[in-house]
């Protein structure tokens, strides 16, 4: 009887992984240490502004959900050391999408353009990357390129560990925001999607996306929180900001 049961079990079809499933819980627990290091980055001194005659476009960094400019301070400091004129988003705490989020980002982008004379590259961490992609589609002439860091722009909007919390804080479902978002289609300027198999918050397929949804899909060896401070993330961002890309007409 036992042998018969084992034989039948061996014949069961293999379980097919759900491509829209959230990351394993064990990866989520690892993010706690990453969160502490991301918070510690707020006390790092900012280097001086790079030479305004630099060939690099200015960079605006958009924070993730439930974070703000304090969480991206270390990243902005590292990008400045790499030679970029780097700016915070200046819009306060990111509590989720609002009906006027595109207009508010546009005000900040226009300020950067007026200050530097150049359209900025947008580097968006997690939810900030969703904003960056969507803003770039609304105002393509004001964006040099887009780099997303573990952003859930592809597939199910619930393929992450944060959608329930998002619903509670933002007061609307993650898949029914108060603005018409279409994050998956690729913006017309060079677009890079940085993702990690160690991400404990956003599923790999969601952050990597399909090939036609960005110009490059770049694997980074860090956790979700590490996108804001890890040397591997900074190196990948710098490469994404400087790599030449031939975009289709």
C-alpha positions in Angstrom: 0.0 0.0 0.0 2.8 2.4 0.9 4.7 1.5 -2.2 1.6 2.1 -4.3 1.1 5.5 -2.8 4.7 6.5 -3.4 4.4 5.4 -7.0 1.3 7.5 -7.6 2.9 10.5 -5.9 5.9 10.2 -8.1 3.6 10.5 -11.1 2.0 13.8 -9.9 2.8 16.7 -12.1 5.5 19.0 -10.9 4.3 22.1 -9.2 4.6 25.1 -11.6 6.0 28.2 -9.9 3.6 31.2 -10.0 5.4 34.0 -11.9 3.4 36.6 -10.0 4.1 35.2 -6.6 5.8 37.5 -4.0 9.4 36.7 -2.9 9.9 34.0 -0.3 9.5 35.2 3.3 13.1 34.2 4.2 14.3 37.0 1.8 12.0 39.5 3.4 13.5 38.9 6.8 17.0 39.6 5.4 15.7 43.1 4.4 15.6 44.2 8.0 19.4 44.6 8.2 19.3 46.3 4.8 16.7 48.8 6.2 19.0 49.7 9.1 21.9 50.3 6.7 19.7 52.4 4.4 18.5 54.5 7.4 22.1 54.9 8.6 22.9 56.5 5.2 21.0 59.6 6.2 23.9 60.7 8.4 26.5 60.6 5.7 27.8 64.0 4.6 26.9 65.1 1.1 29.9 65.8 -1.2 30.1 69.1 -3.0 28.2 69.6 -6.3 30.1 68.2 -9.3 31.4 70.5 -12.0 28.4 72.0 -13.8 30.2 71.5 -17.2 30.1 67.7 -16.7 28.9 65.7 -19.8 26.6 63.7 -17.6 22.9 64.7 -17.4 21.7 65.8 -13.9 20.1 63.0 -11.9 16.9 63.1 -9.8 16.4 60.2 -7.3 12.9 59.2 -6.5 12.4 57.3 -3.2 10.4 54.2 -2.6 7.2 53.6 -0.7 7.2 54.9 2.9 10.5 56.6 2.5 11.8 60.0 1.5 14.9 61.9 0.6 16.6 60.8 3.8 16.6 57.2 2.5 18.3 58.1 -0.7 20.9 60.4 0.8 23.7 57.9 0.7 22.9 57.0 -2.9 22.9 60.6 -4.0 26.2 61.1 -2.2 27.8 58.2 -4.1 26.4 59.4 -7.4 27.9 62.9 -6.7 31.2 61.3 -6.0 30.9 59.5 -9.4 30.6 62.9 -11.0 26.8 63.5 -11.3 24.9 66.5 -10.4 22.3 64.7 -8.2 19.1 66.0 -6.8 16.5 64.8 -4.3 12.9 64.6 -5.4 11.9 67.2 -2.7 8.3 66.0 -2.4 8.4 64.7 1.1 7.3 61.3 2.4 6.2 58.8 -0.3 2.9 57.5 1.0 1.7 56.2 -2.4 0.2 57.5 -5.6 -1.9 60.7 -5.5 -4.0 62.3 -8.3 -1.4 65.1 -8.7 1.8 63.0 -8.4 2.8 63.6 -12.1 2.2 67.3 -11.8 4.2 67.5 -8.6 7.1 65.6 -10.1 6.9 67.9 -13.1 7.4 70.9 -10.9 10.6 69.4 -9.5 11.9 68.3 -12.9 11.3 71.7 -14.3 13.2 73.3 -11.4 16.2 71.0 -12.2 16.0 71.9 -15.9 15.9 75.6 -15.1 18.8 75.2 -12.7 21.1 73.1 -15.0 19.8 73.7 -18.5 19.4 69.9 -19.1 16.7 67.3 -18.8 17.5 65.0 -15.9 17.9 61.2 -15.8 15.3 59.7 -13.3 16.5 57.0 -10.9 13.5 55.5 -9.1 13.8 53.1 -6.2 10.8 50.7 -5.9 7.6 52.7 -6.2 9.7 55.7 -7.2 10.6 53.8 -10.3 6.9 53.4 -11.2 6.6 57.2 -10.9 9.7 57.7 -13.0 8.5 55.5 -15.8 5.0 57.0 -15.9 6.3 60.6 -15.7 8.7 59.9 -18.6 5.8 58.8 -20.8 3.8 62.0 -19.9 6.8 64.3 -20.5 9.4 62.5 -22.7 11.1 65.8 -23.6 12.0 66.4 -20.0 13.7 63.1 -19.2 17.2 62.0 -20.4 16.8 58.3 -19.3 15.1 56.2 -16.7 16.7 53.7 -14.2 14.4 51.7 -11.9 15.7 49.9 -8.8 13.6 46.9 -7.8 10.5 48.5 -9.1 7.4 46.3 -9.6 6.4 47.7 -13.0 5.7 44.4 -14.9 3.0 41.7 -14.4 0.7 41.6 -11.4 0.9 44.7 -9.1 0.5 42.3 -6.2 3.7 40.4 -7.0 5.4 41.9 -3.9 5.4 41.8 -0.1 4.1 45.4 0.2 0.8 45.6 -1.5 -1.3 45.0 1.6 0.6 47.7 3.5 0.2 50.0 0.5 -3.5 49.5 0.6 -3.7 50.5 4.3 -1.4 53.5 4.0 -2.3 54.9 0.6 -6.1 54.3 1.2 -6.5 52.7 -2.3 -5.7 49.3 -3.8 -2.3 48.9 -5.4 -4.0 47.9 -8.6 -6.5 50.7 -8.6 -4.6 54.0 -7.9 -6.2 57.4 -8.3 -4.3 58.0 -11.5 -4.2 56.2 -14.8 -0.9 54.3 -14.5 0.4 52.0 -17.2 3.9 51.2 -15.9 4.8 48.2 -18.1 5.2 49.9 -21.5 8.7 51.1 -22.1 9.3 54.9 -22.1 10.8 56.2 -25.4 14.1 57.2 -23.9 16.8 54.8 -22.7 15.3 52.7 -19.9 17.1 50.3 -17.5 15.5 47.9 -15.1 17.7 46.8 -12.2 16.6 43.7 -10.4 17.9 41.2 -7.9 17.2 37.5 -7.1 17.9 38.4 -3.5 15.0 41.0 -3.4 12.8 40.2 -0.4 10.1 42.7 -1.3 9.5 42.6 -5.1 9.3 39.5 -7.2 12.0 39.0 -9.8 9.7 38.9 -12.8 8.0 42.1 -11.7 11.2 44.1 -11.3 13.0 42.6 -14.3 10.1 42.8 -16.7 10.0 41.5 -20.2 12.6 42.3 -22.7 10.5 44.7 -24.7 9.6 46.7 -21.5 13.1 48.2 -21.1 16.3 48.5 -23.0 18.3 46.6 -20.4 17.5 44.3 -17.6 20.4 44.3 -15.2 20.9 41.9 -12.4 22.3 43.4 -9.2 23.7 41.4 -6.2 21.8 43.1 -3.3 18.5 43.0 -1.5 15.7 45.4 -2.0 16.9 47.9 0.6 20.4 47.5 -0.8 19.5 49.3 -4.0 19.8 52.5 -2.0 23.3 52.0 -0.6 25.1 48.8 -1.8 28.3 49.3 -3.8 27.0 46.8 -6.4 23.9 48.8 -6.9 25.8 52.1 -7.2 28.1 50.6 -9.8 25.1 49.3 -11.8 23.4 52.7 -11.6 26.4 54.5 -12.8 26.8 52.2 -15.7 23.1 52.5 -16.6 23.4 56.3 -16.5 26.4 56.4 -18.9 25.9 53.4 -21.2 25.1 54.3 -24.8 21.8 52.8 -26.0 20.3 52.8 -29.4 16.6 53.1 -28.9 14.1 52.1 -31.6 12.4 54.8 -33.6 
